[in-house]
């Protein structure tokens, strides 16, 4: 989506009638009232879902070139002037926490460890009172884990799709597996617990390693999570036939582990199973075959300040333009609420009317 169309979307969000029937001026009046009494009003959509989880992408840049995410040559990165500054990120998170009821903030990318001065930014966000976590590919985590923990980071999710060096190099087009393993160990030692390991199984690529990955996580005290692959790659090459479903994942793990269902914790995306005789838990995120849209509490902010009410949204609201045009917090809050009011019931992957988002995952943020 072009910057022009994003700005238009933002203007429509700030001045039109929302899907819940409230106009933006009404939303602004409510925002001002909430600010006056010092209380955050819940961020609720027309289906009654309360949004408390904010995902903030700090950069669209990445130091890997994973085959299921982007082409070997990479992508055209955002010009630095278009990326939110630290002050802009902190201001938007402050509005989310103090006015909209956000309780958890996850920093994503691209690769968020590429953001300069990240520990200082984490510290400023942590001071706002929300739980702060980070999703990373793990490269660079060994040298930053202690500083991030000291700054106020609570936990990390690390992407790791294979334990085999040659396969890792083929999947990511980079020979960096030792750095990732060192980063996991450093995060664990720093107390960024639970350290979660995310893997995306792809048929014929790494689906023969599921038990191996889970065993590795159990031995090291990490929490393993398997994620169904989703149509968010830059190349548009996603093939449902190559997606390993949650049912298959559990069947294969069941051949090696005695799994007992734990269920889902609140609105968390992962269904969990406990390995009998241990405290170890494995999660499966079945975004495609077992969608959990009915309990979704997530909102996404891209590195260039575009607000998305769904991972698969096809429109965005330009909060960066509001900030740089001098909008006060009431106007930003009103635009935010209008965006969430338009949120649909679900992503409809597999449906006849499903439309892939224009941005790939690396540009949206996890």
C-alpha positions as CSV (number, residue, x, y, z in Angstrom):
1,X,0.0,0.0,0.0
2,X,1.4,3.4,-0.9
3,X,2.0,6.1,1.6
4,X,-0.7,8.2,-0.1
5,X,-3.3,5.5,0.3
6,X,-2.2,4.9,3.9
7,X,-2.7,8.6,4.7
8,X,-6.1,8.5,3.1
9,X,-7.0,5.5,5.2
10,X,-5.9,7.4,8.3
11,X,-8.0,10.5,7.4
12,X,-11.0,8.3,6.8
13,X,-10.5,6.6,10.2
14,X,-10.2,9.9,12.0
15,X,-13.2,11.6,10.4
16,X,-15.7,9.0,9.2
17,X,-18.2,6.7,10.9
18,X,-16.8,3.6,12.5
19,X,-18.1,0.1,12.1
20,X,-19.6,0.3,15.6
21,X,-21.6,3.3,14.6
22,X,-19.6,5.9,16.6
23,X,-18.1,8.8,14.7
24,X,-14.5,9.9,15.2
25,X,-15.6,13.1,17.0
26,X,-17.6,11.0,19.4
27,X,-14.5,8.8,19.9
28,X,-12.4,11.9,20.5
29,X,-14.9,13.2,23.1
30,X,-14.7,9.8,24.9
31,X,-10.9,9.9,24.7
32,X,-10.8,13.3,26.2
33,X,-13.2,12.2,29.0
34,X,-11.1,9.2,29.8
35,X,-7.9,11.3,29.8
36,X,-9.6,13.8,32.2
37,X,-10.4,11.2,34.8
38,X,-7.0,9.5,34.4
39,X,-8.5,6.1,33.5
40,X,-7.8,3.9,30.4
41,X,-11.0,2.9,28.6
42,X,-10.8,-0.7,27.1
43,X,-10.1,-0.9,23.4
44,X,-13.1,-2.9,22.2
45,X,-14.2,-3.8,18.7
46,X,-17.7,-4.4,17.4
47,X,-17.5,-8.1,18.4
48,X,-16.7,-7.4,22.0
49,X,-13.1,-8.3,21.8
50,X,-10.9,-6.3,24.2
51,X,-7.5,-5.5,22.8
52,X,-4.6,-5.5,25.4
53,X,-1.7,-6.8,23.4
54,X,0.3,-4.4,21.2
55,X,2.9,-5.7,18.7
56,X,5.4,-3.0,17.7
57,X,7.7,-3.5,14.8
58,X,10.9,-1.5,15.3
59,X,12.4,-2.2,11.8
60,X,11.6,-4.0,8.6
61,X,15.2,-4.9,8.1
62,X,16.5,-8.4,8.7
63,X,19.9,-10.1,8.7
64,X,18.5,-13.4,7.5
65,X,16.9,-14.3,4.2
66,X,14.6,-17.2,5.2
67,X,13.2,-19.0,2.1
68,X,9.6,-18.9,3.4
69,X,9.8,-15.2,4.2
70,X,11.7,-13.3,1.5
71,X,13.7,-13.6,-1.7
72,X,17.5,-14.2,-1.6
73,X,18.2,-10.6,-2.6
74,X,16.1,-9.3,0.3
75,X,13.5,-6.5,0.0
76,X,13.6,-2.7,-0.5
77,X,13.9,-1.5,3.1
78,X,12.1,1.6,4.4
79,X,14.0,4.8,4.2
80,X,15.1,5.7,7.7
81,X,13.1,9.0,7.7
82,X,9.9,6.9,7.3
83,X,10.7,4.7,10.4
84,X,9.3,5.9,13.7
85,X,11.8,7.6,16.0
86,X,12.3,6.4,19.5
87,X,10.3,9.3,20.8
88,X,7.4,8.5,18.4
89,X,7.4,4.8,19.4
90,X,7.3,5.7,23.1
91,X,4.5,8.2,22.6
92,X,2.3,5.7,20.8
93,X,3.0,3.0,23.4
94,X,2.2,5.5,26.2
95,X,-1.1,6.3,24.5
96,X,-1.8,2.6,24.2
97,X,-1.0,1.8,27.8
98,X,-2.4,4.8,29.6
99,X,-5.5,5.5,27.4
100,X,-6.3,2.2,25.7
101,X,-5.6,-0.4,28.4
102,X,-2.7,-2.2,26.7
103,X,-1.0,-4.5,29.2
104,X,1.6,-6.2,27.0
105,X,4.0,-4.9,24.4
106,X,5.9,-7.2,22.1
107,X,8.8,-5.7,20.1
108,X,9.2,-7.3,16.6
109,X,10.7,-6.7,13.2
110,X,12.1,-7.5,10.7
111,X,14.8,-8.2,13.3
112,X,14.4,-5.9,16.3
113,X,18.0,-6.4,17.5
114,X,19.1,-4.4,14.5
115,X,17.5,-1.3,16.0
116,X,20.2,1.1,17.3
117,X,20.0,1.8,21.0
118,X,17.5,-0.9,21.7
119,X,18.2,-1.4,25.4
120,X,17.5,2.3,26.0
121,X,14.2,2.1,24.1
122,X,13.2,-1.0,26.0
123,X,13.9,0.9,29.2
124,X,11.6,3.8,28.2
125,X,8.8,1.4,27.2
126,X,9.2,-0.7,30.3
127,X,8.8,2.4,32.5
128,X,5.2,2.8,31.1
129,X,4.1,-0.3,33.1
130,X,3.3,-2.9,30.4
131,X,5.0,-6.3,30.2
132,X,7.6,-6.0,27.4
133,X,8.7,-9.0,25.3
134,X,10.8,-9.4,22.1
135,X,10.6,-11.7,19.1
136,X,13.9,-12.2,17.4
137,X,15.9,-14.6,15.2
138,X,18.5,-14.8,18.0
139,X,21.4,-13.4,16.1
140,X,23.0,-10.8,18.3
141,X,21.1,-11.9,21.4
142,X,24.2,-13.3,23.1
143,X,25.7,-9.9,23.4
144,X,22.5,-8.0,24.3
145,X,20.5,-10.3,26.5
146,X,21.9,-9.0,29.8
147,X,21.5,-5.4,28.8
148,X,17.9,-6.0,27.6
149,X,17.0,-7.7,30.8
150,X,18.5,-4.9,32.9
151,X,16.5,-2.4,30.8
152,X,13.2,-4.1,31.8
153,X,12.6,-6.8,29.0
154,X,10.6,-9.7,30.5
155,X,11.0,-12.5,27.9
156,X,12.0,-13.4,24.4
157,X,10.7,-15.6,21.5
158,X,13.4,-16.9,19.3
159,X,12.8,-18.3,15.8
160,X,14.6,-21.6,15.2
161,X,13.4,-24.0,12.5
162,X,16.2,-26.5,12.5
163,X,19.1,-27.8,14.6
164,X,21.1,-28.9,11.6
165,X,23.8,-26.5,10.5
166,X,23.6,-27.3,6.8
167,X,19.8,-27.1,6.8
168,X,19.8,-23.9,8.8
169,X,22.2,-22.3,6.2
170,X,19.9,-23.5,3.4
171,X,16.8,-22.2,5.1
172,X,18.1,-18.8,6.1
173,X,20.7,-18.3,3.4
174,X,23.1,-17.5,6.3
175,X,25.4,-19.7,8.3
176,X,24.5,-18.4,11.8
177,X,23.1,-21.3,13.8
178,X,25.9,-21.1,16.4
179,X,25.0,-17.5,17.1
180,X,21.3,-18.4,17.6
181,X,22.2,-21.2,20.0
182,X,24.4,-18.9,21.9
183,X,21.7,-16.3,22.0
184,X,19.2,-18.8,23.4
185,X,21.6,-19.8,26.2
186,X,22.4,-16.1,27.0
187,X,18.7,-15.2,27.2
188,X,18.1,-18.2,29.6
189,X,21.0,-17.2,31.7
190,X,19.8,-13.6,31.9
191,X,16.5,-14.6,33.2
192,X,14.4,-13.8,30.1
193,X,12.0,-16.6,31.0
194,X,10.3,-18.5,29.7
195,X,12.5,-18.5,26.6
196,X,10.2,-19.6,23.8
197,X,11.5,-21.2,20.7
198,X,9.3,-20.8,17.6
199,X,9.5,-23.2,14.6
200,X,7.6,-23.2,11.4
201,X,7.4,-26.8,9.9
202,X,7.4,-27.0,6.1
203,X,6.7,-30.3,4.4
204,X,9.8,-31.8,2.9
205,X,12.0,-29.2,4.4
206,X,12.2,-29.6,8.2
207,X,9.1,-31.6,9.2
208,X,11.3,-34.5,10.1
209,X,12.8,-32.6,13.0
210,X,9.7,-31.9,15.2
211,X,10.6,-34.4,17.9
212,X,14.3,-33.4,17.8
213,X,13.4,-29.7,18.2
214,X,11.1,-30.5,21.2
215,X,13.7,-32.7,22.8
216,X,16.3,-29.9,22.5
217,X,13.9,-27.4,24.1
218,X,13.1,-29.7,27.0
219,X,16.7,-30.4,27.7
220,X,17.6,-26.7,27.9
221,X,14.6,-25.5,29.7
222,X,13.1,-23.6,26.8
223,X,9.4,-23.7,25.8
224,X,8.9,-25.0,22.2
225,X,6.1,-23.7,20.0
226,X,5.3,-24.9,16.5
227,X,3.5,-22.5,14.1
228,X,1.5,-23.4,11.0
229,X,3.0,-21.6,8.0
230,X,0.9,-18.7,6.8
231,X,0.5,-16.8,3.4
232,X,2.7,-13.9,4.4
233,X,5.8,-14.5,2.4
234,X,7.1,-11.7,0.1
235,X,7.3,-14.0,-2.9
236,X,3.6,-15.1,-2.7
237,X,4.8,-18.7,-2.9
238,X,2.9,-20.1,0.1
239,X,1.4,-23.5,-0.7
240,X,-1.1,-25.0,1.7
241,X,-0.1,-28.5,0.6
242,X,3.3,-27.8,2.1
243,X,1.9,-26.5,5.4
244,X,2.2,-29.0,8.2
245,X,-1.1,-28.8,10.1
246,X,-1.5,-28.8,13.9
247,X,-3.0,-32.2,13.7
248,X,0.0,-33.6,12.0
249,X,2.4,-31.9,14.3
250,X,0.7,-33.4,17.4
251,X,0.5,-36.8,15.8
252,X,4.3,-36.8,15.1
253,X,5.2,-35.5,18.5
254,X,2.9,-38.2,20.0
255,X,5.0,-40.9,18.6
256,X,7.9,-39.8,20.9
257,X,6.2,-38.0,23.8
258,X,3.2,-38.6,26.0
259,X,1.3,-35.4,25.6
260,X,-1.6,-34.2,27.8
261,X,-3.7,-31.2,26.8
262,X,-3.4,-28.0,28.9
263,X,-5.5,-25.9,26.7
264,X,-5.1,-22.2,25.9
265,X,-4.0,-19.6,28.5
266,X,-6.4,-16.6,28.1
267,X,-6.2,-15.2,24.6
268,X,-2.8,-16.6,23.9
269,X,-2.5,-17.9,20.3
270,X,-0.9,-21.3,21.3
271,X,-2.8,-24.4,22.4
272,X,-0.5,-26.2,24.9
273,X,0.3,-29.8,25.9
274,X,2.3,-31.0,28.9
275,X,4.8,-33.8,28.5
276,X,3.9,-36.5,31.0
277,X,6.2,-36.7,33.9
278,X,7.8,-33.3,33.4
279,X,7.0,-29.6,33.8
280,X,7.7,-29.1,30.1
281,X,5.0,-27.6,27.9
282,X,4.8,-27.5,24.1
283,X,2.6,-25.1,22.2
284,X,1.0,-25.3,18.7
285,X,-0.2,-22.1,17.0
286,X,-2.7,-23.3,14.4
287,X,-3.5,-20.0,12.7
288,X,-4.8,-21.7,9.5
289,X,-6.6,-24.9,10.6
290,X,-7.7,-23.9,14.1
291,X,-8.1,-20.1,13.9
292,X,-8.4,-18.3,17.2
293,X,-9.8,-15.0,15.8
294,X,-12.8,-15.0,18.1
295,X,-10.5,-14.3,21.1
296,X,-7.9,-12.1,19.3
297,X,-6.6,-9.3,21.5
298,X,-3.8,-8.1,19.3
299,X,-3.1,-4.8,17.5
300,X,-0.1,-4.2,15.3
301,X,2.0,-1.1,14.7
302,X,4.4,-1.3,11.8
303,X,7.9,0.3,11.8
304,X,6.6,3.2,9.7
305,X,3.7,3.9,12.1
306,X,0.9,2.2,10.3
307,X,-1.8,0.7,12.6
308,X,-3.2,-2.7,11.6
309,X,-6.2,-4.3,13.4
310,X,-5.3,-7.8,12.1
311,X,-2.2,-9.6,10.9
312,X,-4.0,-10.1,7.6
313,X,-5.5,-6.6,7.3
314,X,-5.7,-5.1,3.9
315,X,-5.9,-1.5,5.1
316,X,-3.9,0.5,7.6
317,X,-4.2,3.8,9.6
318,X,-1.3,6.2,9.4
319,X,-0.5,7.2,13.0
320,X,2.9,8.5,11.9
321,X,1.2,11.2,9.8
322,X,-0.9,12.3,12.8
323,X,2.2,12.5,15.0
324,X,4.2,14.5,12.5
325,X,1.2,16.8,11.7
326,X,1.1,17.8,15.3
327,X,-2.0,15.9,16.4
328,X,-2.7,15.7,20.2
329,X,-3.2,12.5,22.1
330,X,-7.0,12.8,21.8
331,X,-6.8,12.7,18.0
332,X,-4.4,9.8,17.9
333,X,-6.5,7.8,20.4
334,X,-9.6,8.5,18.3
335,X,-8.0,7.2,15.1
336,X,-6.8,4.2,17.0
337,X,-10.2,3.4,18.3
338,X,-11.8,3.9,14.9
339,X,-9.3,1.4,13.4
340,X,-10.2,-1.2,15.9
341,X,-13.9,-0.6,15.4
342,X,-13.5,-1.7,11.8
343,X,-11.9,-5.0,12.7
344,X,-13.6,-8.0,11.0
345,X,-14.5,-11.3,12.6
346,X,-11.5,-13.2,11.3
347,X,-8.9,-13.6,8.6
348,X,-10.8,-16.1,6.4
349,X,-7.7,-17.9,5.1
350,X,-9.0,-20.6,2.7
351,X,-12.2,-18.7,2.0
352,X,-13.2,-17.6,-1.4
353,X,-13.0,-13.9,-0.4
354,X,-9.6,-14.1,1.3
355,X,-7.2,-11.4,0.1
356,X,-3.5,-11.6,1.0
357,X,-2.1,-8.4,2.7
358,X,0.1,-6.3,0.5
359,X,2.9,-6.4,3.1
360,X,4.9,-9.5,3.9
361,X,5.4,-10.6,7.5
362,X,8.8,-9.0,7.7
363,X,7.3,-5.6,7.0
364,X,4.2,-6.1,9.2
365,X,6.0,-7.4,12.3
366,X,5.2,-10.7,14.1
